[in-house]
C-alpha cells in the first residue's frame, strides 16, 4: 500500500501539530517560504497567492454560502498546496458551495458538503481555462445535494455533476458520495480540453477508495435520465482520447441512477478491485477501446436489475471478475446480465488521432473474456442483438459458471434477447476451457464442458471452488476480498462518516493508494512457435516467472506498467496444451499474485496429412454424380460442385424427402466424389453453412464402383448419423480421422437436426466445402514406408516448411514448379530427423515437393506458397 499524505485525525490534533513543528525544524530554510493560513470564511481562500507548501485551514463550522470559490496555486509533488478543514468533517457546506480547482499539485481535504442546491457542476478541476494537474480531493463528503425547486422543469430530471475532472493526473480518493436523487454524474471525467490539446497524450486520473451510496434510480421517462451514471470516463465525442484513468478499490452500494453504473467512453482505462453491491446496473464499456476490467466483485444480493459487465467496442481485457446473485428478470433485463455481448456495427478501436467518431454501438473485436466466475446469476453469458448483429470476435476462455442446486436464478449459461441471438452474434468468438455446473449450456459449443465434480465452499459471503474440472478456472481475486459496509470510514470513503452517513470519531484518515497488479490475457496461441504481448498494469514492483519449459518471457521484473512478450515453442502434438506465467508483487505490499494462463492449440490434423483436392490446376477430385442440387442457373446456384471450389461462401443445397413411417431421418440426398484413383484416406473435413442447427450426415466409400451396393459406411463409426458441431459459421470445418481405402466417396445429407440427432428440424442440407486427405494406394512398399515416416507442414506455407521423422532415410528434398522445373534442392544429413526448408525466395504459387531416399524420388505433395 502507498501512503501519499496524512489528514488530521480528530483524536490526534496535538500530535499532528507537533509533527508539523518537527518538519519545520528539520527542513530549515526550504520551509521558510511555506505559510499556514487560518481562515474563517471560505471566500477568504481567494485573498492570497499561494506557493508550494502553503496550507490553508478553514475553521470548523457550518457555512451555507452558495457562492463559487477558486482555489488556485502551483505546488510541487513534494510540497503541494493544501486547503483543508480544521478537523476532518468539521467544516460543513450546506448551501451548495461551488469550488473551482486550478493549477498544479493542490490538495482539497476533509470537507463535508451536506445538502444544499447543486449547480450544473459543484466541484471542477479547472478555473476557466486554468486546468488542474496532479491535484487531489480527499477525505471529503458530498451528501444529498439537490436541484433548486425553481430550476425543476416538468418531464425533466435536472442534471448536476458533483465532481468534474479536467486536466491531467488528478485524483479523487477516500471520498464519500451519498444520496443523489437527480441526474448527472457523481464523478465525471471531461475530455474536451484533452482532445483539443493532444488526444494521444495520457490523461491519467485516479478514482480510488471512494464510497458511492444510494444514487436513486432516475425515471426512464424523464429527460436526462440517460445521463445518470455514477462514474463516467469521457464522452462519445471524445472517445478516442487516451484517458488511461484508473478506477480502483471503490465501493458502490445501491448505485442505481441508471443501468450504466460506470460508463467507459475513452481509451485505455483500468477498472480493478471495485465492489458493486445491490447496484442496479452494470459496468459498461460503451465507447473507447483497450479497457481492462479485472478483479472486481459484482454482488447483486438477488436484487432485480443488478448485473456485471456489458461489452461494446474492442480490444478489452475482462478477467478475474466475480459476479454473484445478480438478477435481470424484469428491470433492464436485456442490458444487465452476468456478461453481456452486444453486436454493434459502427467503427471501433478509433485511433487517438482520429477526428471522426460515432455515437452508435460499435463493433466488438479482439476481446478477451477469461477466468471470470459467475455464480447463481441468471443469464451468465448474454448475447444482445438489439443494437446490431455484427459478430464479436476474440476469446472466451476458462470462465467458471456455477449454480447451486435449486437456486431460483438458474438459467442456461448461454442466452439472449431473442431465441437466435447467440447463433446470430456469438459464434465468431473462440471458446475454450470454460466450465459450468448446475445448469444447461443452452447452445452447442465445444468450448464449454459440464463439470459435475466442482464443489463450492462458502468463504464468508463468497465461494471458493475445488474438485474435478475447477483447476485454473474462474477468477483469481488475489488478496482482494469484497468491500463491506464496516470498512466505510476505515480506508474506504471519508474517515468521518460510516456507511449510512452517521458521524464517527475513530475513522482512519490516512490516505492510501491501494496496490494493484493486473495482467491482460492471451488468446489461444497457434501450434506453430509464436510470440504475443501481454500488458501489465501496476503501481508496484513485480517479478514474473514462466512455469513451463515451452513458455518464455522477455521481461522478468518491473516497476509499474510494462509490455511483456510471451513466446511459445512449436506444439507438435495434436492435443492442445496449457501452461502459465506467474506475476508476483515484490514483498512489502499486498502480496498480489496474478497467474497468466497460456493456451496453445495442438497441431492441426491438416498439417499431418496430404490434401488431395487442392483446388489447383490438375486437381484429381471431381463430382461423379449427385441426387439433387438446388440450381437453375437463374436465381439458384447451389451446385454440388460448389463443395470443391475452395469458397465457403458457396454451397451445395438439396432438400430431402419426407420422413418415412417409423424413421426419423429420411432417405437422404447425396453427392458422389471421384478421387481420380484409389487413395488411403486419413482425414475428411466438412464445412456447412451458418445455420444454428447441426446437420445430420453420412460418409460412405467404395473402391470398385458407384452402385449403392458398392459403398460401405465409414462415418459415423457408431449410430445412424454424423452430427456436425461447427454450427453458426461457414468457415469452420468438422474434422474426421479415418483409415480406409477409397476411390469414390459418397456424402449423404439428411437435413438439420437437434443436437441429439434424433429429431429432424429441416429437410435442407447445405455443404460449403469438403476436403480429402490421404495418399495414393498405388505407392510401392518402399514408397509407403518413406511417406509414412515423413511429416511435412504447414500447408499452405509462408516461408518455412518443416519436415519431421526423416530418420536417416531421406537424402534430399526437392521443390519443382508445376511445369517440372527444379527451383530448390536441399540435401539432408543422415543423422538428422527434422529439418526446415526456407521458401522465402520463391514466388507465390503452387509447387511440387519430392522426397528422395536415394533409391527413389517420390512426388510427395503439392504445396501452395503464399508469403
C-alpha positions in Angstrom: 0.0 0.0 0.0 1.2 3.5 -0.8 0.7 6.3 1.7 0.5 9.7 -0.1 -0.4 12.1 2.7 -2.0 12.3 6.1 -5.1 14.3 7.2 -5.7 15.4 10.7 -7.4 12.7 12.9 -10.0 14.1 15.4 -8.2 12.3 18.2 -4.7 13.4 17.2 -4.7 17.2 16.7 -1.9 17.8 19.2 0.2 15.0 17.7 -0.2 16.4 14.2 0.7 20.0 15.4 3.9 18.6 17.0 4.6 16.7 13.8 4.3 19.8 11.6 6.6 21.7 14.0 9.2 18.9 13.8 9.1 19.2 10.0 9.7 22.9 10.1 12.7 22.4 12.5 14.3 19.7 10.4 13.7 21.2 7.0 15.1 24.6 7.9 15.5 27.1 5.1 13.4 25.3 2.5 10.3 25.7 4.6 10.6 29.4 5.4 8.6 30.3 2.3 5.8 28.0 3.4 2.9 29.5 5.3 -0.2 28.2 7.2 -3.2 30.5 6.7 -6.1 30.2 9.1 -9.4 31.5 7.6 -12.9 31.8 9.0 -14.8 32.2 5.7 -14.5 30.0 2.6 -14.4 33.1 0.4 -11.2 34.2 2.2 -9.5 31.4 0.3 -9.1 33.9 -2.6 -7.3 36.5 -0.6 -3.8 35.2 -1.1 -1.5 34.0 -3.8 -0.1 30.6 -2.6 3.2 29.0 -3.1 4.4 25.4 -2.8 3.9 24.0 0.7 1.3 26.5 1.8 -1.6 25.2 4.0 -4.9 26.9 4.2 -7.1 25.8 7.1 -10.8 26.7 7.2 -12.2 26.9 10.7 -14.8 24.3 11.7 -18.3 25.4 11.4 -21.4 25.3 9.1 -21.3 27.5 6.0 -24.5 28.0 4.0 -22.9 30.0 1.2 -23.9 29.1 -2.4 -21.1 31.2 -3.9 -18.3 29.9 -6.1 -14.7 30.0 -4.7 -11.5 29.5 -6.6 -8.6 27.5 -5.2 -5.6 28.3 -7.4 -1.9 27.6 -6.9 1.2 25.8 -8.1 2.7 23.4 -5.7 5.1 20.6 -6.3 5.0 16.8 -5.9 6.8 17.1 -2.6 5.2 20.3 -1.4 1.6 20.6 -2.6 -0.7 23.5 -1.6 -3.3 22.2 0.7 -6.8 23.6 1.5 -8.3 21.6 4.4 -10.8 21.7 7.2 -9.7 22.4 10.7 -10.8 18.8 11.5 -11.9 16.2 9.0 -15.7 16.7 8.6 -15.7 19.7 10.9 -16.5 22.1 8.0 -20.0 21.7 6.5 -21.2 23.4 3.4 -25.0 23.4 3.5 -25.8 25.9 0.7 -24.2 24.1 -2.3 -20.9 26.0 -2.3 -19.1 25.6 -5.6 -15.3 25.0 -5.8 -13.0 25.5 -8.8 -9.6 23.9 -8.5 -6.8 25.3 -10.8 -3.0 25.0 -11.0 -0.7 22.1 -10.2 -0.3 19.9 -7.1 -3.1 21.3 -4.9 -5.0 19.3 -2.4 -8.5 19.7 -1.0 -9.0 17.8 2.2 -11.7 17.0 4.8 -14.8 19.0 3.8 -18.4 18.0 4.1 -21.0 19.1 1.5 -24.2 18.3 3.4 -27.3 19.0 1.4 -27.7 22.3 -0.4 -28.5 23.0 -4.0 -26.2 21.6 -6.6 -25.4 23.6 -9.7 -24.6 22.1 -13.1 -21.3 21.2 -11.5 -20.3 21.5 -7.9 -16.5 20.9 -8.0 -14.5 21.4 -11.1 -10.8 20.7 -11.6 -10.4 23.9 -13.5 -10.8 27.7 -13.1 -11.9 28.9 -16.6 -9.0 27.8 -18.8 -6.6 27.1 -15.9 -6.8 23.3 -15.8 -5.7 21.4 -12.7 -2.9 18.8 -13.0 -1.6 16.4 -10.4 -4.2 17.7 -7.9 -6.3 15.8 -5.3 -9.6 15.9 -3.5 -9.5 13.6 -0.5 -11.5 12.7 2.7 -14.5 14.8 1.5 -18.2 14.0 1.6 -20.9 15.1 -0.8 -24.3 14.1 0.6 -27.8 14.8 -0.7 -27.2 17.8 -2.9 -30.4 18.6 -4.8 -31.6 20.9 -7.6 -33.4 24.1 -6.5 -37.2 23.8 -7.0 -37.1 26.9 -9.2 -34.8 25.0 -11.7 -37.0 21.9 -12.0 -38.8 21.6 -15.4 -41.7 19.2 -15.8 -40.7 15.9 -17.5 -37.1 16.6 -16.9 -34.6 15.4 -14.3 -32.4 18.4 -14.0 -28.8 17.2 -14.0 -25.9 18.4 -12.0 -22.4 16.8 -11.8 -20.9 16.7 -8.4 -17.2 16.4 -9.4 -15.9 17.1 -12.9 -12.3 16.1 -13.6 -10.3 18.2 -16.1 -6.6 18.5 -16.8 -4.3 15.5 -16.2 -3.2 13.2 -13.4 -5.8 14.4 -10.9 -7.1 12.2 -8.0 -10.3 11.6 -6.2 -9.6 9.4 -3.2 -11.2 8.4 0.0 -14.3 10.5 -0.6 -18.0 9.6 0.1 -20.8 10.4 -2.4 -24.2 9.8 -0.9 -27.9 10.2 -1.6 -28.1 11.6 -5.1 -31.7 12.0 -6.5 -31.3 13.8 -9.8 -29.5 13.1 -13.0 -25.8 13.9 -13.7 -22.7 12.1 -12.6 -21.2 11.8 -9.1 -17.8 11.8 -10.8 -17.3 12.8 -14.4 -14.1 12.9 -16.4 -14.4 15.6 -19.1 -12.0 15.3 -22.0 -12.9 18.2 -24.4 -9.7 20.0 -23.3 -7.6 16.9 -23.6 -8.9 16.3 -27.1 -8.3 19.8 -28.4 -4.8 19.9 -26.8 -3.5 16.4 -27.7 -5.9 13.4 -27.8 -2.9 11.0 -27.8 -1.5 12.4 -24.5 -2.3 10.4 -21.4 -4.9 11.9 -19.1 -4.1 9.7 -16.2 -6.7 10.5 -13.5 -7.2 8.2 -10.4 -10.5 7.5 -8.7 -9.8 5.3 -5.8 -11.0 4.1 -2.4 -14.3 6.1 -2.6 -17.8 5.2 -1.4 -20.8 5.7 -3.7 -24.1 5.2 -1.9 -27.7 5.5 -2.8 -28.0 7.0 -6.2 -31.8 6.8 -6.7 -33.0 5.2 -9.9 -34.0 8.0 -12.3 -37.3 7.6 -14.1 -36.5 6.5 -17.6 -39.4 8.7 -18.9 -37.6 11.9 -17.8 -35.3 13.9 -20.0 -31.6 13.4 -18.9 -32.4 10.0 -17.3 -29.7 8.6 -19.6 -27.1 10.9 -18.0 -27.2 9.3 -14.6 -24.1 7.2 -14.4 -22.3 7.1 -11.0 -18.9 7.5 -12.8 -18.4 8.4 -16.5 -15.0 8.5 -18.1 -15.3 10.6 -21.2 -18.0 11.2 -23.8 -18.9 9.7 -27.1 -17.5 12.8 -28.9 -14.0 12.3 -27.4 -13.9 8.5 -27.1 -10.5 8.5 -29.0 -8.7 10.3 -26.2 -6.0 8.2 -24.4 -7.6 8.6 -21.0 -5.6 5.9 -19.2 -7.6 6.5 -16.0 -7.6 4.1 -13.1 -10.8 3.3 -11.1 -9.8 1.1 -8.2 -10.8 -0.1 -4.8 -14.1 1.8 -4.8 -17.3 0.6 -3.1 -20.7 1.0 -4.9 -23.8 0.4 -2.9 -27.3 0.8 -4.4 -25.8 3.0 -7.1 -28.9 2.7 -9.2 -29.0 6.0 -11.1 -29.3 4.2 -14.5 -28.3 0.9 -15.9 -24.7 2.1 -16.5 -23.1 2.4 -13.1 -19.8 3.1 -14.7 -19.6 4.2 -18.3 -16.3 3.9 -20.2 -16.2 6.4 -23.1 -12.4 6.7 -23.7 -9.4 4.6 -24.3 -7.0 2.5 -22.1 -8.9 2.8 -18.8 -8.4 0.3 -15.9 -11.2 -0.8 -13.6 -9.8 -3.0 -10.9 -10.6 -4.2 -7.3 -14.0 -2.4 -7.1 -17.0 -3.9 -5.2 -20.6 -3.4 -6.5 -23.3 -4.3 -4.0 -27.1 -4.2 -4.8 -26.4 -1.8 -7.6 -29.0 -1.9 -10.4 -26.9 -1.7 -13.4 -23.6 -2.8 -15.0 -20.0 -1.7 -15.6 -20.4 -0.7 -19.3 -17.7 -0.5 -21.9 -19.7 1.9 -24.1 -17.1 3.7 -26.2 -13.3 3.6 -26.4 -11.1 0.6 -26.7 -8.4 -1.3 -24.7 -10.2 -1.2 -21.3 -9.0 -3.5 -18.6 -11.7 -4.9 -16.2 -10.0 -7.1 -13.7 -10.6 -8.3 -10.2 -14.0 -6.7 -9.4 -16.8 -8.1 -7.3 -20.4 -7.7 -8.5 -22.7 -8.8 -5.7 -26.3 -8.4 -6.7 -27.7 -9.9 -3.5 -30.7 -11.1 -5.6 -31.9 -7.5 -6.3 -33.6 -7.3 -9.6 -31.8 -5.2 -12.2 -28.3 -5.9 -10.9 -25.7 -7.0 -13.4 -22.0 -7.4 -14.2 -20.2 -6.2 -17.3 -21.6 -5.1 -20.7 -19.2 -5.0 -23.7 -19.1 -2.6 -26.7 -16.1 -1.6 -28.7 -12.9 -3.6 -28.9 -9.5 -4.9 -27.6 -10.8 -5.1 -24.0 -9.4 -7.5 -21.4 -12.1 -8.7 -18.9 -10.5 -11.1 -16.4 -10.8 -12.3 -12.8 -14.2 -10.8 -12.1 -16.5 -12.4 -9.6 -20.2 -12.0 -10.3 -22.8 -13.4 -7.9 -26.5 -13.3 -7.2 -27.3 -10.8 -10.0 -30.9 -10.9 -11.3 -32.2 -9.3 -14.5 -35.7 -10.8 -14.9 -37.7 -7.6 -15.0 -35.7 -4.4 -14.8 -33.5 -3.8 -17.8 -33.2 -7.5 -18.4 -31.6 -7.2 -21.8 -28.9 -4.9 -20.6 -27.8 -6.1 -17.1 -26.7 -9.7 -17.0 -23.6 -11.6 -16.0 -21.5 -10.6 -19.0 -23.4 -9.1 -21.9 -22.1 -9.1 -25.5 -23.5 -6.5 -28.0 -23.4 -6.6 -31.8 -23.0 -3.1 -32.9 -21.6 -2.2 -36.3 -20.0 1.3 -36.1 -16.3 1.9 -36.4 -14.4 0.6 -33.4 -10.9 0.9 -31.9 -10.8 4.5 -33.1 -7.3 5.8 -33.2 -6.4 8.6 -30.8 -5.5 10.8 -33.8 -8.9 10.3 -35.4 -11.2 13.3 -36.0 -14.4 11.5 -36.7 -16.2 9.1 -34.2 -19.6 7.5 -34.0 -22.1 7.6 -31.1 -23.6 4.4 -32.4 -22.9 1.0 -31.0 -19.5 -0.2 -32.2 -18.2 -3.5 -33.3 -16.8 -5.8 -30.7 -13.5 -7.3 -31.8 -10.4 -8.9 -30.3 -11.8 -9.0 -26.7 -10.6 -11.4 -24.1 -13.1 -12.6 -21.5 -11.2 -15.1 -19.4 -11.1 -16.5 -15.9 -14.3 -14.9 -14.6 -16.5 -16.6 -12.0 -20.3 -16.2 -12.4 -22.4 -17.7 -9.6 -26.1 -18.0 -9.2 -26.6 -15.3 -11.7 -29.4 -15.6 -14.3 -28.2 -15.1 -17.9 -24.5 -15.6 -17.2 -23.4 -15.0 -20.8 -26.0 -12.9 -22.7 -26.0 -12.0 -26.4 -27.9 -8.9 -27.3 -28.7 -8.1 -30.9 -30.9 -5.0 -30.1 -28.2 -2.7 -31.4 -27.0 -4.9 -34.3 -25.8 -8.4 -35.1 -22.2 -7.9 -36.1 -20.3 -10.9 -34.7 -18.0 -10.1 -31.7 -14.5 -11.7 -32.1 -11.9 -12.7 -29.5 -11.5 -15.3 -26.8 -13.9 -16.6 -24.1 -11.8 -19.0 -22.0 -11.5 -20.6 -18.6 -14.6 -19.0 -17.2 -16.5 -20.8 -14.4 -20.3 -20.7 -14.2 -21.9 -22.2 -11.1 -25.5 -22.7 -9.9 -26.3 -24.2 -6.5 -29.0 -26.9 -6.6 -32.5 -25.4 -6.8 -31.2 -21.8 -6.9 -34.1 -19.7 -8.1 -31.8 -17.8 -10.6 -31.0 -21.0 -12.6 -30.9 -20.3 -16.3 -28.9 -21.5 -19.3 -25.3 -20.4 -19.5 -25.9 -19.0 -22.9 -29.0 -16.9 -23.7 -30.0 -13.7 -25.5 -32.7 -11.2 -26.2 -34.1 -13.5 -29.0 -34.1 -17.2 -29.4 -31.4 -16.9 -32.1 -29.3 -14.2 -30.6 -26.4 -16.5 -29.8 -26.5 -18.0 -33.3 -26.6 -14.6 -34.9 -24.0 -13.0 -32.6 -21.9 -15.4 -30.6 -20.4 -17.9 -32.9 -17.4 -16.0 -34.2 -15.8 -15.8 -30.7 -13.3 -18.5 -29.8 -14.4 -20.5 -26.8 -12.1 -22.8 -24.8 -11.7 -24.3 -21.4 -15.0 -22.9 -19.9 -16.7 -25.0 -17.3 -20.2 -25.0 -15.8 -22.3 -26.9 -13.4 -25.8 -26.9 -12.0 -27.5 -25.8 -15.2 -27.7 -26.4 -19.0 -25.4 -24.8 -21.6 -28.3 -23.6 -23.8 -26.4 -24.0 -27.1 -23.9 -26.3 -28.9 -20.4 -25.1 -28.1 -17.4 -27.4 -27.7 -15.6 -24.7 -25.7 -17.7 -25.5 -22.6 -17.8 -28.6 -20.5 -20.2 -29.6 -17.8 -18.1 -30.5 -14.7 -20.3 -32.1 -12.0 -17.3 -32.6 -9.8 -16.9 -28.9 -9.0 -17.5 -28.1 -5.3 -18.4 -24.7 -4.0 -17.2 -23.9 -0.4 -18.6 -20.8 1.4 -15.9 -18.3 2.4 -17.9 -15.6 4.1 -20.4 -14.3 1.5 -18.5 -15.6 -1.5 -17.4 -19.1 -2.6 -14.1 -20.9 -3.4 -14.1 -23.8 -5.8 -12.4 -27.1 -5.8 -12.8 -30.6 -7.3 -12.6 -32.1 -10.7 -12.6 -29.5 -13.5 -12.0 -26.5 -11.4 -8.2 -26.1 -11.6 -7.3 -22.9 -13.5 -10.9 -21.9 -14.0 -12.7 -18.8 -12.8 -11.4 -15.7 -11.1 -8.2 -15.3 -9.3 -9.0 -12.4 -6.9 -5.6 -12.4 -5.3 -5.6 -10.7 -1.8 -8.7 -8.6 -2.7 -11.8 -9.5 -0.8 -15.2 -7.9 -1.1 -15.6 -4.5 0.5 -18.2 -4.4 3.2 -20.2 -1.7 5.0 -18.0 -1.8 8.1 -14.9 -0.7 6.0 -16.5 2.7 5.2 -14.6 5.3 7.2 -11.7 3.0 7.7 -9.9 3.1 4.4 -12.9 3.4 2.1 -14.7 6.7 1.8 -14.2 9.7 4.0 -12.9 9.0 7.5 -15.6 10.9 9.5 -18.8 9.1 8.3 -20.0 5.5 8.4 -21.8 3.7 5.6 -25.1 5.2 6.5 -23.8 8.8 6.9 -23.5 8.8 10.7 -20.6 10.6 12.3 -17.7 8.5 13.6 -14.7 9.7 15.6 -12.3 6.8 15.2 -12.1 6.6 11.4 -8.8 6.1 9.6 -7.9 9.4 7.9 -4.7 8.0 6.4 -4.8 8.3 2.6 -3.5 5.1 1.0 -3.4 4.3 -2.7 -4.3 0.6 -3.0 -1.8 -1.7 -4.6 -2.8 -3.1 -8.0 -1.2 -5.5 -10.4 -3.2 -6.7 -13.4 -2.1 -8.7 -16.4 -4.0 -8.8 -19.7 -4.9 -12.3 -21.0 -3.7 -14.1 -24.1 -5.8 -15.6 -26.8 -5.2 -19.3 -27.6 -1.9 -19.4 -29.5 -1.4 -21.4 -32.7 0.5 -24.6 -32.7 3.5 -23.0 -34.5 6.1 -21.2 -32.5 5.0 -17.7 -31.9 5.0 -14.7 -29.6 2.3 -12.4 -28.2 2.3 -9.4 -25.9 0.5 -9.0 -22.6 0.1 -5.7 -20.8 1.0 -5.4 -17.1 -0.8 -2.5 -15.4 0.6 -1.9 -11.9 1.6 0.7 -9.3 4.0 -1.8 -7.6 7.2 -3.7 -8.3 6.8 -7.2 -9.5 8.6 -10.3 -10.9 7.4 -12.8 -13.5 8.3 -16.5 -13.8 7.4 -19.0 -16.5 6.1 -22.2 -15.1 6.7 -24.4 -18.2 9.7 -25.1 -20.3 7.9 -24.3 -23.6 7.0 -20.8 -22.5 9.5 -17.9 -22.2 9.1 -14.2 -21.4 11.4 -11.3 -22.3 10.9 -9.3 -19.1 11.1 -11.0 -15.7 10.7 -8.0 -13.5 9.5 -4.4 -13.5 8.0 -1.5 -11.6 4.7 -0.1 -12.8 3.3 -0.7 -16.2 5.1 -2.9 -18.8 4.6 -4.8 -22.0 5.8 -8.4 -21.8 6.3 -10.6 -24.8 5.3 -14.3 -24.2 6.9 -16.8 -26.6 5.9 -20.4 -27.1 7.8 -23.2 -28.9 6.1 -25.3 -31.5 3.5 -27.8 -30.3 4.0 -30.9 -32.4 1.2 -32.8 -30.6 -2.3 -32.7 -32.0 -3.6 -32.1 -28.4 -3.6 -28.6 -27.1 -1.6 -27.7 -24.0 -1.9 -25.2 -21.2 0.8 -23.6 -19.1 1.2 -20.4 -17.1 3.3 -17.4 -16.1 3.1 -16.1 -12.5 3.4 -12.4 -11.8 4.2 -11.7 -8.1 4.2 -8.4 -6.3 7.6 -7.8 -4.6 7.5 -8.2 -0.8 6.3 -5.4 1.4 2.9 -4.7 -0.1 -0.4 -6.5 -0.6 1.4 -9.7 -1.9 -0.6 -9.7 -5.1 -0.1 -12.8 -7.3 -1.5 -13.0 -10.8 -1.5 -16.1 -13.0 -1.4 -15.7 -16.8 -2.8 -18.8 -18.4 -1.1 -19.7 -21.7 -3.1 -22.0 -24.0 -1.6 -23.3 -27.3 -3.5 -25.2 -29.9 -2.5 -28.7 -30.9 -1.0 -29.3 -34.4 -3.8 -29.2 -36.9 -4.6 -32.6 -38.4 -4.3 -31.0 -41.8 -0.6 -30.5 -41.2 -0.1 -34.2 -40.7 -1.7 -35.4 -43.9 -1.6 -34.6 -47.6 -4.5 -32.7 -49.1 -5.8 -34.5 -52.2 -8.3 -31.9 -53.6 -6.0 -28.8 -53.6 -8.2 -26.7 -55.9 -5.2 -26.1 -58.1 -4.9 -27.0 -61.8 -4.9 -30.7 -62.3 -6.9 -31.4 -59.2 -7.8 -35.1 -59.3 -11.1 -34.9 -57.4 -14.3 -34.4 -59.4 -18.1 -34.7 -59.0 -19.1 -38.1 -60.3 -22.8 -37.7 -59.7 -25.5 -36.3 -57.3 -29.1 -37.0 -56.4 -30.3 -33.4 -56.3 -29.0 -29.8 -56.3 -30.8 -26.5 -55.8 -29.7 -24.9 -59.1 -31.4 -23.5 -62.1 -28.8 -21.0 -63.4 -31.2 -18.1 -62.9 -31.7 -17.4 -59.3 -30.5 -20.6 -57.7 -26.8 -21.5 -57.9 -26.3 -24.1 -55.2 -24.4 -26.6 -57.3 -22.8 -29.8 -56.0 -19.5 -28.6 -57.5 -19.5 -25.7 -55.0 -18.2 -28.1 -52.4 -14.9 -28.3 -54.3 -14.4 -24.7 -55.2 -12.5 -23.6 -52.0 -15.1 -20.9 -51.4 -17.1 -21.3 -48.2 -19.4 -18.5 -49.5 -21.0 -21.0 -51.9 -22.6 -24.3 -51.1 -24.4 -27.4 -52.3 -28.0 -27.4 -51.3 -30.6 -30.2 -51.5 -33.9 -30.9 -49.8 -34.6 -34.4 -48.6 -38.0 -36.1 -48.9 -40.5 -36.6 -46.2 -39.7 -38.8 -43.3 -41.0 -42.3 -43.8 -43.1 -44.0 -41.2 -41.0 -45.5 -38.4 -38.0 -43.4 -39.5 -36.7 -40.1 -38.2 -34.1 -39.0 -40.8 -35.5 -39.6 -44.3 -33.7 -41.4 -47.2 -31.1 -38.6 -47.8 -29.7 -36.8 -50.7 -26.1 -37.4 -51.9 -23.0 -36.3 -53.8 -20.5 -38.9 -55.1 -16.9 -37.7 -55.4 -14.4 -39.4 -57.7 -10.9 -39.1 -56.2 -9.3 -40.0 -59.6 -7.6 -43.1 -58.3 -7.7 -45.2 -55.1 -6.3 -43.5 -52.0 -5.6 -44.4 -48.5 -7.9 -41.8 -46.8 -6.6 -40.4 -43.4 -8.9 -37.4 -42.9 -12.1 -35.8 -44.2 -13.2 -32.3 -43.2 -16.5 -30.8 -43.9 -17.8 -27.3 -43.6 -21.5 -26.3 -43.5 -23.4 -23.0 -43.8 -24.2 -20.7 -40.9 -27.5 -22.2 -39.7 -27.8 -22.6 -35.9 -28.9 -26.3 -36.1 -26.4 -29.0 -36.8 -26.6 -31.2 -39.9 -27.0 -35.0 -40.0 -24.6 -36.6 -42.5 -23.2 -40.0 -43.5 -20.0 -40.8 -45.4 -19.6 -44.0 -47.5 -16.7 -45.2 -49.6 -16.1 -47.5 -52.5 -13.0 -48.9 -54.2 -14.9 -50.6 -57.1 -17.9 -48.6 -58.4 -20.8 -46.3 -57.7 -23.7 -48.6 -57.4 -25.4 -48.4 -53.9 -24.2 -51.9 -53.1 -20.5 -50.9 -53.8 -20.5 -48.5 -50.9 -19.8 -49.2 -47.2 -20.4 -46.8 -44.3 -17.3 -45.3 -42.6 -18.8 -42.3 -40.8 -20.4 -42.3 -38.3 -18.5 -45.1 -36.7 -21.4 -45.7 -34.3 -25.1 -44.7 -34.6 -27.0 -43.7 -37.7 -26.0 -40.0 -38.2 -22.8 -37.9 -38.1 -24.0 -34.7 -36.3 -21.9 -31.6 -37.1 -20.6 -29.3 -34.4 -19.4 -26.1 -36.0 -22.9 -24.5 -36.2 -23.4 -20.9 -37.0 -20.4 -20.3 -39.2 -19.5 -21.1 -42.8 -15.7 -21.1 -42.4 -15.1 -23.8 -39.7 -14.5 -27.4 -40.6 -15.6 -30.5 -38.7 -12.7 -33.0 -38.9 -12.9 -36.8 -39.0 -9.9 -39.0 -38.9 -10.4 -42.3 -40.7 -8.3 -45.2 -42.0 -9.8 -46.6 -45.2 -9.2 -47.1 -48.9 -11.4 -45.3 -51.4 -11.8 -44.3 -55.0 -15.3 -43.0 -54.6 -16.7 -41.1 -51.6 -20.5 -40.7 -51.1 -21.7 -37.9 -48.9 -25.3 -38.3 -47.7 -27.2 -35.3 -46.3 -30.4 -35.7 -44.3 -31.1 -32.1 -43.3 -30.8 -30.3 -40.0 -31.4 -32.0 -36.6 -31.4 -31.3 -32.9 -28.1 -31.7 -31.1 -29.0 -35.2 -30.0 -29.5 -36.2 -33.6 -32.9 -37.9 -33.0 -35.3 -35.2 -34.4 -35.1 -33.6 -37.8 -35.8 -29.9 -37.8 -35.3 -29.1 -41.5 -35.1 -31.2 -44.7 -32.4 -28.9 -46.2 -28.7 -29.8 -46.4 -26.1 -27.1 -47.1 -22.5 -28.1 -47.5 -20.0 -25.3 -48.3 -16.7 -27.4 -48.7 -15.4 -30.9 -48.3 -11.7 -31.8 -48.3 -10.0 -35.2 -48.5 -6.5 -36.0 -47.1 -4.5 -39.2 -47.8 -2.0 -40.8 -50.2 -2.3 -42.8 -53.3 -2.6 -46.5 -52.6 -0.6 -47.2 -55.7 2.7 -46.4 -54.0 5.2 -49.2 -53.7 6.1 -50.7 -50.3 9.3 -48.6 -50.1 7.4 -45.5 -51.1 4.8 -46.2 -48.4 7.5 -46.6 -45.8 9.0 -43.3 -46.9 5.7 -41.5 -46.9 4.6 -42.9 -43.5 7.8 -41.7 -41.9 7.8 -38.1 -43.1 5.5 -35.4 -41.8 5.5 -32.0 -43.6 3.8 -28.8 -42.5 2.4 -26.2 -42.6 0.5 -26.3 -45.9 -0.1 -23.7 -47.3 3.2 -22.3 -46.3 4.6 -18.8 -46.0 8.3 -19.1 -45.7 9.5 -22.1 -43.6 8.4 -25.6 -44.5 9.1 -28.2 -41.7 9.9 -31.9 -42.2 9.8 -34.4 -39.3 10.5 -38.1 -38.9 13.2 -38.2 -41.5 15.1 -41.0 -39.6 18.0 -41.2 -42.0 16.0 -42.4 -45.0 15.8 -39.1 -46.9 18.8 -37.9 -48.9 17.4 -34.7 -50.3 14.3 -32.6 -50.6 13.5 -31.1 -54.0 11.0 -28.3 -54.9 9.6 -28.2 -58.5 7.3 -25.9 -60.4 4.1 -27.5 -61.8 5.9 -27.3 -65.2 8.6 -29.6 -63.8 11.5 -27.1 -63.3 13.5 -27.7 -60.2 13.8 -24.5 -58.2 15.3 -25.7 -54.9 17.1 -28.7 -53.5 18.3 -29.3 -50.0 20.5 -32.3 -49.1 19.8 -34.0 -45.7 22.4 -35.3 -43.3 21.5 -38.9 -42.5 21.8 -38.1 -38.7 19.0 -35.5 -39.0 15.4 -36.4 -38.1 14.0 -33.0 -38.5 14.8 -30.1 -40.9 13.3 -27.0 -42.4 13.4 -25.6 -45.9 13.3 -21.8 -46.4 11.0 -20.9 -49.3 11.1 -17.2 -48.8 12.9 -16.8 -52.2 10.0 -18.5 -54.1 7.2 -16.6 -55.7 3.7 -17.2 -54.5 2.1 -20.1 -56.2 1.8 -23.9 -56.4 4.9 -26.2 -56.3 5.6 -30.0 -56.0 7.8 -31.5 -53.3 9.9 -34.5 -54.0 11.2 -36.5 -51.0 14.2 -38.6 -52.2 15.6 -41.5 -50.2 18.4 -42.4 -52.7 16.6 -45.4 -54.2 13.5 -43.5 -55.4 12.3 -40.0 -55.9 8.7 -39.8 -55.0 6.4 -36.8 -55.6 5.1 -36.2 -52.0 2.8 -33.3 -52.1 1.6 -30.3 -53.9 2.0 -27.2 -51.8 0.9 -23.6 -52.0 3.4 -20.9 -51.2 1.8 -17.6 -50.0 4.1 -15.0 -48.4 
